[in-house]
Amino acid sequence: MSNARVDRDTVRAQEITAEQQYLSMLYAKLDALRQETTQRLKETLRASGGTPQARTERDISTRMYTDKLTQLSAVEHGMCFGRLDLDSGETFHVGRLGLFDEDHEYEPLLVDWRAPAARPFYLATAAARDGVGRRRHLRTSWRKVLDYEDEVLDLDAAEQGSDLGLAGEATLLARLDARRTGQMQDIVATIQGEQDRIIRAGMNGVLVVQGGPGTGKTAVALHRAAYLLYTFREQLSKRGVLVVGPNPTFLRYIGQVLPSLGETGVLLSTAGGLYPGITATGEESARTAEIKGRASMVDVLAAAVRDRQQVPADYTELTFDHEALRIDRRTATQARTRARRSRRPHNLARRIFRNEMFSALTLQVADRLGRDLLDRRDLDDINRELRADAVVSKALDELWPEITPQELLDDLLCSPERLATATRKHLDDDERDELLRLPGTTWTPADVPLLDELAELLGADDAQERAEREHQQREELAYAQGVLHIMEQDEELADEERLRVSDVLDAELLAERFRSTSDLTAAERAAEDRTWTFGHVIVDEAQELSPMAWRVLMRRCPSRSMTLVGDVAQTGALAGANSWHDVLHPYVQDRWKLVELTINYRTPAEIMAIAADVLSEMDTDLVVPRSVRTSGHRPWTRRLPSDGLATELPAMIIDELHEVGDGRLAVLMPPELLAGIGPRLAESLPDAAIGTRPDDLESPCVLLTVDQAKGLEFDSVLVVDPATIVAESERGLNDLYVALTRATQRLGVVHPDELPAVLRGM
Ligand SMILES: Nc1ncnc2c1ncn2[C@@H]1O[C@H](COP(=O)(O)OP(=O)(O)OP(=O)(O)O)[C@@H](O)[C@H]1O
């Protein structure tokens, strides 16, 4: 061995030892913090009794310490992953949380990756060093330092680097080459410059992140959530952050990323999961979902609501107090016009309709009795009796019923007549037939935006609930005033000169604080409240949402503080987006910002070359993202007759499983084929699962449709029957593009028919 080599090895060993000492010191600090927090939590939980205020304070402390402990456990793995050496001679370590030295004026021992000081770790390049001389990436396993990678940021070093300008290239490539587990991992140690700029972009306004497959859009979206919560915690902890994903399997796939970054207060949901009390697990054809997603459904639903505001053809006669009583068309029409003119939602305007009708019916009864003989009190009595009469009430209910969104939508979709009336101007007969269904059918994800829209159009007559809430608020205010009074008396005795409590806190504010100290987080409260508005909304696979789903999300975010990530070349849903402009113009006109991600971290160059042909076949200006690596595996094709798929695929799958070792394999196929051969395949292969449940992703082999695989990735992918995937939908090429780009290492295509022309290059 040469002397130079020996010297290098010695220096490396010394550096590792020094880093290990530092890391051990940090973990000792972490352990001490954990112990202290556990102790405080125990003390809080042990305390009992006391005033309502003391109890509230205890609840707050319990939550605070519990959150802190969760955060401290989440950072255990990979707590410190980098170091920056500045030109000034200063050195600091970067990690998943901030740690300080209380004994030395709170000197930072570890800088949180989200803090401004950590930014150069992600952004400094040889060309723009920002005072950084060297960046070090630490490779650790649990509490042990295994190795490190140094980048010396001078121009000579830059010339040797790759043309993609990657930071910490060796560490990054090691991460990207690792086997997949069925759960997404955070990327905090290797965030790249173009990603960092998006993660740390300001919070106001709508930011669209367009990027091809594997460019890290999902990763960026989740790290941005963590960054925003860190930077704008005060603002966001009250209203919460919503992250929307395309389906429950995807949510499960990304579910661990935020907790691993120490954030637990984010609501993860599908757009179909945003209506409390509704579980939308029903299935329907892509075309039915497309029709339900059209913007014109707003008018259809408004017409369906108007259809529930009837007047008699001529008159209805009923008996009241042994005499005939008439509800005639003219009176009912007048009452209906007044109610509609109020512009209130149906269930609230109903009260106006009824008031009008009861007044008219009161006069009818009074006329019969002789109106001249009656005074105001008599008329009030008649009005009251009419209101208490079940027959009269029922007759009015038939004209203008109180109705829930669920009842109205079920009635509408199950009745050819109602559907015909509401959709007359908007749908043709075929489209109407697509919507018809049997009563009580399980709700589908595309029904949810319709229910949400109806909830707005119908409103809830919550007068009683509101009165109760106001009563409770008055009590809280009175209590807070009492608290202030007592505190003030104490202060007056203590020190006349001091600033008084009431100078900085008034009773209403104090009452508000008591209210906001319910032991639920904003995310938990938001999940139960349809009308909750979020501080920030992040939408992943945003290209998939229908115009109706966008209305739901925009209602949840009136501030329009949003991050939308997606790829219009991957749109699979028929009601999904072709352009970001079309999606956003109705809400913010041109006031949105587009940023692009251009580097593909997932799909190796060999596979991207195939996918590029598919992309260029689509009518799009989008460019193929550049892969950061090659895998050394050539994608392959194999022809199998249709009737041989069920019998021959198992052997192929077993071979492929052998290749991926402890990694993950996905077999992607058209929905009908999956329904046909999926169960037999799963039965004959103990390692395979049909991806119906979210945790099926963790099995070594999972059988999925392309739609289900959206946003996911696997070490190896077999695409079965690409011709049907292309032919099956107007967006068939997009689906094929998605299918081909799911693999991190290996790709095989199995085709019963001729290969589609776009794949002939394989
Ligand atoms: N800076 C990075 N460091 C390490 N891994 C990264 C980085 N950026 C992205 N990745 C990895 O690349 C893979 C693809 O990322 P991600 O799923 O976020 O891409 P995407 O743009 O959402 O893809 P798609 O559009 O296909 O859903 C993931 O495994 C992710 O962890």
Residues whose N, C-alpha, C, O or C-beta is under 5 A from the ligand:
A	BS01	LIG	R175 Q185 I187 T190 I191 Q192 G211 G212 P213 G214 T215 G216 K217 T218 A219 Y601 R602 G711
